[in-house]
Amino acid sequence: MQAIQLDNYRIDNLKLTEVPTPEVGENEVLVRTTAVSLQYLDLLTVENTLGLNIPLPFIPVSEGVGVVESVGKNVTRWKKGDRVLIPFITRWEAGRTTPFHNALRTGIQTSGTLAEFTIQPENTLVRSPQNLSDEEATSLSVAGLTAWAMLVNQANIRAGQSILIQGSGGVSLAALQIAKMSGLKVIATTGSREKEQKLKDLGADDVINYKDFPDWSNEVKRLNNGTGVDVTLDVAGNETINQSILSVKEHGFVGLVGFMSGSKLTFDVFPLIMNYIRLQGYSVGNAQELNELVNAIEVNNFKPVIDSIYNINQTQEAFRKLKSGNAFGKVVIKF
């Protein structure tokens, strides 16, 4: 089968090659990949920025969708031709995560989705939404699920609340759409004039350009009748965490979902303590939550935002687009 392999760290070393097709086990499913989408973690993995030192050669990327090609003899949930979402945390069916669940993540501890075929466990595959193309659906198993699990099951959002969305990456745009679908007021931040209008077109009630307002928490409060928002998801880490904490009201929720500006956080605990703010780290979600998201997408005709679509021969170009920071939505690679 064809696969994109990394034989040395760096984008330039992503190469299309032939590797053996994996054999399906008794309780496993062979999935033919149709599309994958890139996330910031994939870039860090390819460039070894986090120092994970994954054994090479390695097939990267964590998000993907495909079609069931064959199933093991004990599999009852799936049949050939079913459209499915490939799980990121492949052992996590439901409930709280454990060390057992966390030990295996697609594109890190196990081979990623940039391959013509992958082997998946029966119990954590989730059906792909009927109203989405494969290219649209490929952003759900990591970016979409992170936003859904954090907002719906951790922050417990409800209609009438307010939320601050930061930037225009996959998690942030999914969070914006889920928030509007749920009846929240949305304030968004960006550093791009061009993206300001795109965020409004997507449903943002107000947009703050953080280049104009470096201390954007003050502008958040001005736009929200003098008070902080109920919820925000911090996607950048080191450079944004203090403003995130200052942007929420008493008993507000700050979800930590990214570290684009650094993972070593330094922040003032005084407003955190005095305002009873909940600071919650979270990484994706489980198969049950992903199935909830799929149902919500079909009911509300939610359409994930795609920036660009590349073919498998353009994988290096796709990664460079992600690295540029210019994407609005997901960068997708199709087979």
C-alpha positions in Angstrom: 0.0 0.0 0.0 1.0 3.6 -0.3 1.9 5.7 2.7 3.6 8.9 3.6 6.7 8.0 5.7 9.0 10.2 7.7 12.5 8.7 7.5 14.1 11.7 9.3 12.6 14.7 11.1 11.5 17.8 9.0 8.8 18.4 6.5 11.2 17.9 3.6 11.6 14.3 4.7 7.9 13.3 4.2 8.0 10.9 1.3 5.4 8.8 -0.5 6.5 5.2 -0.4 5.2 1.6 -0.6 4.8 -0.4 2.7 3.1 -3.7 3.5 -0.6 -3.6 3.9 -1.5 -4.5 7.6 -3.4 -7.7 8.4 -6.7 -7.5 10.2 -7.0 -9.3 13.6 -10.1 -11.1 14.9 -11.5 -8.0 16.6 -10.1 -5.4 14.3 -11.2 -3.5 11.2 -9.2 -2.7 8.1 -10.0 0.9 7.0 -9.2 2.3 3.6 -8.2 6.0 4.2 -10.1 8.6 2.1 -8.9 11.8 3.7 -6.9 13.2 6.6 -6.5 16.6 8.2 -3.6 18.2 9.8 -3.3 19.6 13.3 -0.6 21.5 15.1 0.5 18.4 17.0 1.3 16.7 13.7 3.6 19.5 12.8 5.4 19.2 16.1 5.7 15.5 15.7 7.1 15.7 12.2 9.7 18.4 13.3 10.3 16.6 16.6 9.7 19.9 18.4 8.4 18.2 21.5 11.3 15.8 21.7 9.1 12.7 21.5 11.8 10.9 19.5 9.4 8.6 17.8 11.2 5.6 16.1 11.8 6.2 12.4 10.6 5.5 9.8 7.2 6.6 10.9 3.8 7.3 9.3 2.4 10.5 10.9 -0.9 12.4 11.3 -3.7 11.8 13.9 -7.0 12.7 12.2 -8.6 10.7 9.4 -11.7 9.2 7.9 -12.2 6.2 5.7 -14.3 3.3 4.5 -14.3 -0.2 6.0 -12.5 -2.5 3.7 -12.7 -5.8 5.7 -13.4 -6.9 9.3 -12.1 -9.6 11.6 -14.1 -12.7 12.2 -15.4 -11.5 15.6 -16.5 -8.0 14.5 -20.2 -7.4 14.5 -20.5 -3.5 14.5 -19.1 -2.9 11.0 -19.3 -4.2 7.5 -17.5 -3.5 4.2 -18.4 -0.1 2.8 -19.2 1.7 6.1 -17.9 5.2 6.4 -16.0 5.7 9.7 -14.0 8.2 11.7 -10.6 7.0 12.8 -10.1 7.4 16.6 -7.2 9.3 18.1 -7.1 7.6 21.5 -7.9 4.2 20.1 -8.7 2.4 23.4 -11.0 5.1 24.9 -14.6 4.1 24.5 -16.4 6.1 27.3 -16.0 7.5 30.8 -12.8 9.0 32.2 -9.4 8.4 30.6 -6.9 6.2 32.3 -3.2 5.3 31.8 -4.4 2.3 29.8 -6.3 4.6 27.4 -3.6 7.2 27.2 -0.9 4.7 26.2 -2.0 4.6 22.6 -2.6 7.6 20.4 -2.8 7.6 16.6 0.1 9.3 15.0 2.2 9.2 18.1 2.5 5.8 19.8 1.0 4.0 16.8 1.2 4.6 13.0 -0.8 7.6 11.8 -3.5 8.1 9.2 -1.3 9.0 6.2 -1.5 5.5 4.8 -3.8 3.9 2.3 -5.0 1.4 4.9 -5.0 1.4 8.7 -6.0 -1.2 11.3 -8.5 0.0 13.9 -10.3 -1.5 16.9 -13.9 -2.3 16.5 -15.2 -0.6 19.6 -13.8 3.0 19.1 -14.6 3.5 15.5 -17.5 5.9 15.0 -19.7 6.4 12.0 -19.1 9.4 9.8 -21.9 12.0 9.6 -24.3 11.4 6.6 -24.4 15.1 5.8 -20.6 15.6 5.5 -18.1 14.7 2.8 -15.1 12.8 3.8 -13.0 16.0 3.5 -15.4 17.8 5.9 -15.6 14.9 8.3 -11.9 14.4 8.7 -11.6 17.2 11.2 -13.9 15.6 13.7 -11.9 13.0 15.6 -9.4 15.4 17.1 -10.3 19.1 16.5 -14.1 18.8 16.5 -14.1 16.3 19.4 -11.8 18.4 21.5 -14.1 21.4 21.1 -17.2 19.3 21.8 -15.9 17.5 24.8 -14.5 20.6 26.4 -17.5 22.8 25.9 -20.4 20.4 26.3 -19.1 17.9 28.8 -16.5 19.9 30.7 -17.6 23.5 30.6 -21.3 22.5 30.5 -22.2 25.4 28.2 -25.9 26.5 27.8 -27.9 29.0 25.8 -27.5 32.6 26.9 -23.9 32.3 28.0 -20.9 34.0 26.4 -17.7 32.6 25.1 -14.3 33.9 23.9 -12.9 32.0 20.8 -9.2 32.4 20.2 -7.8 32.4 16.6 -8.9 30.4 13.6 -7.5 27.0 14.0 -9.6 23.8 13.7 -10.4 23.6 17.5 -11.3 27.3 17.7 -13.6 27.3 14.7 -15.3 24.1 15.8 -15.8 25.7 19.2 -17.3 28.8 17.5 -19.8 26.7 15.5 -20.7 24.5 18.5 -21.2 27.7 20.6 -23.5 29.3 18.1 -25.4 26.1 17.6 -25.9 26.0 21.4 -27.1 29.6 21.7 -24.1 31.4 23.1 -22.8 34.9 22.4 -19.4 34.6 20.7 -16.5 37.0 20.9 -13.5 35.9 18.7 -9.9 37.1 18.5 -7.5 37.2 15.5 -4.4 39.0 14.4 -5.6 39.2 10.7 -7.8 41.9 9.1 -8.8 39.4 6.5 -9.9 36.8 9.1 -11.9 39.3 11.1 -14.7 39.3 8.5 -14.5 35.5 8.0 -15.1 35.0 11.7 -18.1 37.3 11.6 -19.4 35.4 8.6 -19.1 32.2 10.6 -21.2 33.6 13.4 -19.0 35.6 15.7 -20.9 38.4 17.3 -17.8 40.5 17.9 -14.2 40.2 16.8 -11.1 41.6 18.5 -7.8 42.1 16.6 -5.2 41.3 19.3 -2.6 43.4 17.5 -4.8 46.5 18.2 -5.6 45.3 21.7 -2.6 43.5 23.2 -4.4 43.4 26.6 -7.5 42.0 24.9 -9.2 40.9 28.1 -10.2 44.5 28.7 -11.8 44.6 25.2 -13.6 41.3 25.9 -15.2 42.9 29.0 -16.1 46.1 27.1 -17.9 44.0 24.5 -19.6 41.9 27.1 -21.4 44.6 29.1 -18.5 45.2 31.4 -18.0 41.6 32.6 -16.0 38.6 31.6 -17.3 35.8 29.5 -18.4 32.4 30.9 -16.0 30.3 28.9 -12.8 30.5 26.8 -10.5 27.9 25.3 -6.8 28.8 25.4 -5.1 27.5 22.3 -1.7 29.2 22.5 -0.5 28.6 26.0 2.4 30.6 27.4 1.6 34.0 25.6 -2.2 33.9 26.1 -2.9 32.2 29.4 -2.9 35.4 31.6 -5.3 37.2 29.2 -7.5 34.1 29.1 -7.8 34.0 32.9 -8.6 37.8 32.9 -11.2 37.4 30.2 -13.6 35.2 32.2 -16.0 36.2 34.9 -16.3 34.8 38.4 -16.6 31.0 38.4 -15.6 31.2 34.7 -14.1 28.3 32.8 -10.7 28.4 31.0 -10.0 25.3 29.0 -6.4 24.5 28.1 -6.3 22.9 24.7 -3.1 24.1 23.0 0.4 25.4 23.4 1.3 27.1 20.1 3.3 29.7 21.9 4.8 27.3 24.4 3.8 24.7 27.0 5.7 26.2 30.0 3.0 28.4 31.5 3.7 31.4 33.8 0.6 33.1 35.1 -0.7 35.2 38.0 -2.7 32.9 40.3 -4.3 35.9 42.2 -7.2 36.5 39.7 -7.6 32.7 39.3 -8.1 32.3 43.0 -10.0 35.4 43.8 -12.5 34.9 41.0 -13.0 31.1 41.6 -12.0 30.4 38.0 -11.8 26.8 36.8 -8.6 26.0 34.8 -9.1 22.7 33.0 -6.7 20.8 30.8 -8.2 18.3 28.3 -7.1 16.3 25.4 -9.7 15.2 22.8 -12.4 12.9 24.1 -13.8 9.4 23.9 -15.8 7.5 21.3 -19.1 8.0 23.0 -18.5 11.8 22.9 -17.6 11.6 19.3 -20.8 9.8 18.5 -22.7 12.6 20.3 -20.9 15.1 18.1 -21.9 13.2 15.0 -25.5 13.2 16.0 -25.4 17.0 16.7 -23.8 17.6 13.4 -26.5 15.8 11.5 -29.4 17.5 13.4 -27.9 21.0 13.0 -26.3 20.5 9.6 -23.0 21.6 11.1 -20.2 22.0 8.4 -16.6 22.1 9.5 -14.5 24.8 8.0 -11.9 23.7 5.4 -9.1 26.0 4.4 -7.6 23.9 1.6 -7.4 20.4 0.2 -4.3 18.8 -1.1 -3.7 15.4 -2.7 -1.3 12.8 -1.2 1.5 13.9 -3.5 1.3 17.4 -2.0 1.8 16.4 1.6 4.8 18.6 2.1 2.9 21.6 0.7 0.0 20.9 3.0 2.3 20.8 6.1 3.9 24.1 5.0 0.5 25.7 4.7 -0.2 24.6 8.3 3.1 25.9 9.5 2.6 29.3 7.8 -0.3 30.1 10.2 -2.3 31.5 7.4 -4.9 28.8 7.2 -8.5 29.6 8.2 -9.9 26.2 9.2 -8.5 22.7 8.4 -5.8 21.7 6.0 -6.9 18.4 4.4 -5.1 15.8 2.4 -7.1 13.3 0.3 -6.2 10.0 -1.1 
